[in-house]
Amino acid sequence: MTTDMLLFLLLIILIVSTFSIFIFKDLLYIVIIFGAFSMVMSLIWQQLNSPDLAITEAAVGIGMTVLMVTVVTKVGRRPQ
């Protein structure tokens, strides 16, 4: 029963993080939210007994977050 509640809580966090991307205008905040989204998604894969997908999601999420932070620092934090 606690696993179902944990999955439900993680899914709520995913939904909130998805909609919060539309609220913020600062690109660095959006990248940070994307990193959190990826981390929560890897936790969900782990809870669903799929560790291979969890590790892949974590690795790709970290790589993409670092890449996007690099791009945001080069381009600027506010869109024009």
PyMOL commands that set and color helices and strands:
alter all, ss='L'
color gray80, all
select helices_A, chain A and resi 2-20+27-47+51-75
alter helices_A, ss='H'
color red, helices_A
deselect
rebuild
show_as cartoon
